[in-house]
Amino acid sequence: MNGKHSHLQLSLYLIAAAVLLVGLLSAGLIYRTAAERESAALSYQVVGGSVYAVDPGDSKAYCRDVELYGGTSGRLIADFNRWLSSLWHGKRLAYVLAIFSAGIAYICFSVARGQEP
């Protein structure tokens, strides 16, 4: 390569740098301002004098009902759906945003590197 970059390459490098910078700064801001996970407990258990919140999806009655109506695959899908929805709140959202911005920036850098001048 002779050191000259095409206009498309420079644009892609600039876009990649902007996506990475904005994404990581946003992820850092979300991480710092995110509250700890709020409890969506429907009930509480007292074990050894300590009180523990019981998540609705972790109760035996909920698991039995989901498995009764949807079978084992229904229970697995419900568990996957709860995990997926947990990624869009709080500190996990910051991690997801950082990973996505780094991935998109990497793709832009790769495409720019592959362009002929």
Salt bridges, closest charged atoms under 4 A:
GLU36 OE2 - LYS91 NZ 3.95
ASP55 OD2 - ARG82 NH1 3.18
ASP58 OD1 - ARG82 NH1 3.66
ASP65 OD1 - ARG64 NH2 3.14
GLU67 OE1 - ARG75 NE 3.02
ASP79 OD2 - ARG75 NH1 3.97
ASP79 OD1 - ARG82 NH2 3.26
